[in-house]
């Protein structure tokens, strides 16, 4: 198979895997990250095939949807083994997906390659701004998190275990993750986009608290 055929088959595979998702990690999230990744690659460089494959597959391996983090990675490895891709390229794709997720405010990013930084930036851009706000509430509702409780305090997680096991509110998630992403964007092209979307979230939160206070 040539690269285009591998990508087309991977699109079908991902659509099937994520069918019915209501957490904000559906095919259309993948589609946006995939297209943003391609736009960033035009400016920042990197191996386009690796970027596209990692962007398409990144949420199939997301730890949030598997009992063990390794389970999602194994699914991706099995899929890649069915494609005519060199071992070195497979390793690079899996490495990106293994390190793409935010794992707590106190956990440093491990992404080193330009391909990985592009996919991570694209994924983080989709987590902020208007779409990010909508996805955050979709995710919170899916997993039973309260929208807001002024008695539940924001917690900055020092390690992945703390972050993984956290059951806070959706509004707190803005402070525990989303508002931190602007300063954890790697590529220059993505930084401007992130700044604009970050401002939108700040305005949203101001409006939210104004409305909340008005009911007292």
C-alpha positions in Angstrom: 0.0 0.0 0.0 1.2 3.5 -0.7 0.9 6.2 2.0 -2.4 7.6 0.7 -4.0 4.2 0.8 -2.7 3.6 4.3 -4.2 6.9 5.4 -7.6 6.2 3.8 -7.8 2.8 5.5 -6.7 4.4 8.8 -9.5 7.0 8.5 -12.1 4.1 8.1 -10.5 2.3 11.1 -10.6 5.4 13.3 -14.2 6.2 12.3 -15.2 2.7 13.3 -13.4 2.8 16.6 -14.8 6.1 17.7 -18.3 5.7 16.4 -20.9 6.8 18.9 -18.5 8.8 21.1 -20.2 11.6 23.0 -17.2 12.8 25.1 -15.8 15.2 22.6 -13.3 12.6 21.3 -15.3 11.6 18.3 -14.3 11.4 14.6 -14.9 15.2 14.1 -12.3 15.9 16.9 -9.9 13.7 15.0 -10.8 15.4 11.7 -10.0 18.9 13.2 -6.7 17.7 14.7 -5.7 16.0 11.5 -6.4 19.1 9.4 -4.8 21.5 11.9 -1.7 19.2 11.9 -1.4 19.4 8.2 -1.7 23.2 8.3 1.0 23.4 11.0 3.2 21.1 8.9 3.1 23.5 6.0 4.8 26.1 8.2 6.8 24.1 10.6 8.0 21.1 8.4 8.3 17.5 9.5 7.4 14.2 7.9 3.8 14.7 6.8 2.9 10.9 6.7 4.0 10.4 10.3 2.1 13.6 11.3 -1.1 12.5 9.6 -1.0 8.9 11.0 -0.3 10.1 14.6 -3.0 12.7 14.3 -5.6 10.2 13.0 -4.8 7.5 15.6 -4.0 9.6 18.7 -7.3 9.1 20.5 -7.6 5.4 19.7 -4.8 5.0 22.1 -6.0 7.6 24.7 -5.5 6.3 28.2 -8.9 7.9 29.2 -10.8 5.2 27.3 -8.9 2.1 28.4 -8.5 0.4 31.8 -4.7 0.3 31.2 -2.7 2.8 29.2 -1.0 0.0 27.3 -4.3 -1.4 25.9 -4.8 1.6 23.6 -1.2 1.5 22.4 -1.4 -2.2 21.7 -4.5 -1.5 19.5 -2.5 1.1 17.5 0.5 -1.2 17.2 -1.7 -4.0 15.9 -3.2 -1.7 13.3 0.2 -0.4 12.1 1.4 -4.0 11.8 -1.3 -4.6 9.2 0.0 -1.8 7.1 3.0 -1.7 4.9 5.0 0.7 7.1 8.6 0.5 8.0 9.4 -0.4 11.6 11.2 2.9 12.2 8.1 4.8 11.1 5.9 2.7 13.3 8.1 3.4 16.3 7.9 7.2 15.6 4.1 7.1 15.3 3.6 5.1 18.5 6.1 7.4 20.4 4.1 10.5 19.4 0.8 8.9 20.5 2.3 7.6 23.8 3.4 11.2 24.7 0.7 13.4 23.2 -1.7 13.6 26.1 -1.6 16.2 29.0 -1.0 14.2 32.2 -1.1 16.8 34.9 0.1 20.3 35.6 3.2 19.1 37.3 4.1 16.6 34.5 6.6 17.9 31.9 5.9 17.2 28.3 8.2 14.5 26.7 7.6 15.3 23.1 10.9 15.8 21.2 10.3 15.4 17.5 8.8 18.2 15.3 6.2 15.7 14.1 5.1 15.1 17.7 5.1 18.7 18.6 2.8 19.5 15.7 0.3 16.8 16.5 0.4 17.7 20.2 -0.1 21.4 19.4 -3.1 20.6 17.1 -4.7 18.4 19.7 -4.2 21.2 22.4 -5.7 23.8 20.1 -8.8 21.7 19.8 -9.0 21.6 23.6 -9.3 25.4 24.0 -11.4 28.2 22.5 -15.2 27.8 21.8 -14.8 24.2 20.6 -12.7 23.4 23.7 -15.4 24.8 26.0 -18.0 22.7 24.3 -15.8 19.6 24.4 -15.0 20.1 28.1 -18.7 20.1 29.1 -19.4 17.1 26.8 -16.6 15.2 28.5 -17.7 16.2 32.0 -21.3 15.1 31.3 -20.2 11.8 29.8 -18.1 11.0 32.9 -20.5 12.3 35.5 -18.5 15.3 36.7 -20.4 18.2 38.2 -20.5 21.4 36.1 -19.5 23.6 39.0 -19.4 23.4 42.8 -17.8 26.4 44.6 -17.0 24.1 47.5 -14.7 21.9 45.3 -11.3 23.5 45.1 -9.0 23.5 42.1 -6.2 20.9 42.4 -2.9 21.1 40.5 -1.8 17.6 40.0 1.8 16.8 40.6 1.9 13.4 38.8 -0.1 11.4 36.3 -1.7 9.1 38.9 -3.2 12.2 40.6 -4.5 13.6 37.4 -5.9 10.3 36.1 -7.8 9.6 39.3 -9.1 13.2 39.7 -12.9 13.7 39.9 -13.3 17.4 40.0 -15.7 19.8 38.3 -15.8 20.8 34.7 -15.1 24.5 35.6 -12.2 23.4 37.7 -10.8 21.6 34.7 -10.2 24.9 33.0 -7.7 25.8 35.7 -6.3 22.3 36.1 -5.6 21.9 32.4 -7.1 24.2 29.7 -5.8 27.5 30.8 -2.3 26.0 31.1 -2.1 24.8 27.5 -1.3 28.2 25.9 2.1 28.2 27.6 2.7 24.5 26.6 2.4 25.0 22.9 5.6 24.3 21.0 5.4 25.6 17.5 5.4 29.3 16.6 2.5 28.8 14.1 0.3 27.3 16.8 1.1 29.9 19.5 -0.9 32.7 17.9 -3.9 30.4 17.4 -3.6 29.3 21.1 -3.4 32.9 22.3 -6.7 33.8 20.6 -8.5 30.8 21.9 -7.1 31.3 25.4 -8.6 34.8 25.4 -12.0 33.3 24.5 -11.9 30.9 27.4 -11.0 33.7 29.8 -14.0 35.7 28.6 -16.2 32.7 28.9 -15.2 32.1 32.5 -15.7 35.8 33.4 -19.3 35.6 31.9 -19.9 32.3 33.8 -18.9 33.8 37.1 -20.9 37.0 36.5 -24.0 34.9 35.8 -23.3 32.6 38.8 -22.9 35.6 41.2 -26.1 37.3 39.8 -28.3 34.5 41.3 -27.2 35.3 44.9 
